[in-house]
Amino acid sequence: MCFVKSFGWYESPEYVFIAMEYFPLGDLQLYLSSPLPEKDTQQITYQILEGLSFMHDNGFVHRDLKPNVSFFAYPLLNITDICRTFLCNPKNRTGG
């Protein structure tokens, strides 16, 4: 599992633009129009869970993970849309 590379940001008086890595193979949603082979499904699921585990272990939560924000750089899946990610306060964490 990888995370999208950011090349920096650029500001205008009204907007902030984030320059990110380009993924010519598109997002995961493009591949879900027909059933995937079981092995591919297992690999994708493992990569998503591995990425989320890494984020959670480091105190981050992605609040909008869905197929159209997970991009392929085959054979790796990349988690994107980091604007919907936030850092949790470790003192407020519950559960095990």
C-alpha positions, 0 to 999 in steps of 0.5 A: 500500500502506498499513499499518493505523492504530493509535490507541494501546493500553490496558493492564489487569493481564493484557492489552494491547489495541491500538486499530486502524482498522476495515475494513468490507470485511473481509480479503483472504481473503474475496475469494479464494473465487472467481477474481479478475480478472487486473487485480485480482490484479496490483494486489493483488500489486503492493501487497503487494510494495510494502509488503514492500519498504518494510518490508524497506528499513526493517529490518522483517520481517513473520513471518506475512503471509497473506490474513486479515491483509491488509485492504481499504480499497478500493482500497488493501490494508493490512498488519496483524497488526504484532504479528508484525513485528520489527526486524532488526539491520542488522549481521546482514543477509545477501543483496543 
